Amino acid sequence: MMSIDDTFAAVSWLFAWAVSLQTVELARLRHRFRAGGAWDFAVFSDPRAPRLIPFACVCGPFPQVLAVISLRGVAAVLLAADLHPLGATTVLATTLVLAWRFRGPVNGGSDAMTTIVATALCVASWTDHPKWRLGALWYISIQIILSYWLAGWAKLRADGWRRGHALPTFLRQACYNPRGFSQWLLARPRLARVAGWVVVGFELAFPVVLVFPSALPVMLVAGVGFHAVTVYALGLTRFLWVWVAGYPALTYCVGQFSSDSM
């Protein structure tokens, strides 16, 4: 099993890569931040904001928001170089500013997971206390497990997923531009329904890693495959690396939990 320092190093490297990709994505779409663009600050601004978050109001409009995005990219590089408080804290701060700027996450659950991992790394970077650092890893791990299980539970309760219609409906969305594997799966409705249930089963079964640690490698490989297919089929590029960044933490905590239970 990796040491706790090696685990944090692995999480930091992978998370820095995830944040760097997010930064490049926003930089490439910078025209949307301009006046009249889809992400124009006037669309998202809150009239109460000047007295609530004056600093964020300064950073929200174009082109100041590009400075926030650039600072986030630089912080990701610092984070990759070392678990330095400046890098981790700046990533967390800029993530929160952008979340406020968009009045919520840009990309749903992936941005929520970004905030979770950034918070854990920020806490760990400011202390050498073993319990705080271990707590940061467990925070990431529990959130990963819950993210899968809650998603599976929500799907199980949804009539479309139970009937097997939800996945084909998502794949047919014009905004996702179905191609390749998606078209192949859509041409086979029964297989598409089975694939939908496989997704639900995987997500609901994920907590089993705490009871059967030997299942962890299989679940992690399945997780990478699940997120990779999501990126390919739906174009949700943020849904891969930010979860993978938390996998070393999950591996460490499951290993420790297994050792303590023996």
Helices and strands as residue ranges (DSSP letters): H 4-28, G 30-33, H 41-44, H 49-52, H 54-59, H 64-81, H 85-101, H 109-125, H 130-157, H 159-163, H 166-172, G 174-176, H 181-186, H 189-205, G 206-210, G 213-215, H 216-234, G 237-239, H 241-261
